[in-house]
Amino acid sequence: MSATTDTAPVTAPVHPLGQSVRDSLVIARRNLIRMTRIPEMVLFGVIQPVMFVVLFTYVFGGSMKIGNTTDADVYKDFLMAGIFAQTVTFATAGSAAGIADDMQKGLVDRFRSLPMARGAVLTGRTVADLVQTAITLLVLAIVALIVGWRTGSAAPTDAGRILAGFALLLLLGYAFTWIGALIGLSVRTPEAATSGGIIWLFPVTFVSNAFVDSSQMTPWLRHIAEWNPFSATVQACRELFGNPGVVQSDAWPMQHPVWASLIWSVLIIAVFRTLAVRKYRSAAS
């Protein structure tokens, strides 16, 4: 007779970074599947920026002075970088509401019981929101082309620079979703998260160079607008898209808008991701 012994299979240890990436992708996939099952989430997210494009283009076009002209076509090309940037930052409210809803329904408590990286829940959520933002931005760019927006209208550009401009927009949007994640973890209801996620965005987006020429503002307000992270991305996109409205200013972010946009976005991600993950751990403990 021979005796056999059962031995448990030996599995290779998983590197913490690899596990975090894998878990984040699983959570992102879960949120993307949920998005496809609730298509109105994407639909309403697209309708609002499209309305902004149409309203600003046809209501304010011809009355806004850009440089030395009030030409409606010039304002149209000037406007689009601001609308693009506003669209990606307004995704913050959706991130805040989604995370607050998961917290309220106890979904986060279920994730806590699983052997997964703690930061993966938030990272997966923000990655899924980034995909939704990219879809919205693509639709918005098509609408902008339909209403007459053109790249290279004020300065030469090429496909690489145009893609770089959209990459900066998505990076800014991703950075702001981490602010939304922190807000969503700090409130009790999705309704409060929606309000808290959007109310502070109005001064950020309007005290900027997005919709008006900041050089025409009063000096103290112009300085705020020029050092606004939102303004840096808008200025960088106008420069990369070759659109009018690249304001000549002594402020460093306006002189080096691409670098300023990158630095601001990375800094926002580093700070607010750290705060959001810390808040998540304390809320889930």
C-alpha angles and dihedrals in degrees: 000000000000127000122219126199126205115229125194114245113258114235123198114247114258117234111241092235092049091049091049092052092046094048092046091053091050091053091045090052090050091053093046091052089050089051092056090051092052102043093169087073089066094036096055090043089058098042096060098057090042088056090050091052094051096042097046093042098050101026101043099024109110094022099067118085113222111183104319099334141073093199109150093219092054091051090048092058091041092051103053099072088054093049091048091051093046090052095054093046094048087063083079091082092055092050092050094048093046094052092044089051091051090050093049094049093050094244091130090056089056091051089051090062091057125084095248138126111274096225092050094084092060096037092051091050094050092047091052090049089051090056091050090048091051091053091049091048091051092052091045092052090053091050090048091054090049093054091049109270113151133183118228093032093132105018137013116273139164141210093271093055092046092052089047089055092053090046090056090050092052091047090053090048091050091050092052092049087066088058087051090050091055091048092049091053092047100056133062104227138037089237091058090045091054092051094042091046096055110028095075091047094070096068090040093054099036099042088064142074092270101104105010137036103266091207088073093058124099110273098254093047092044091056091053091048093048093052093044110116088221091057092052092058092045091050091047092051093050089051093048094042092048092235128149123262102065095150119214106229140157091230112109095228090055093047093048103025098158093054091041091052092050093047094047094048095047091046092051091049093049095048102039096039089055092048093044095050090047090049091048092053093050093045092048096045 
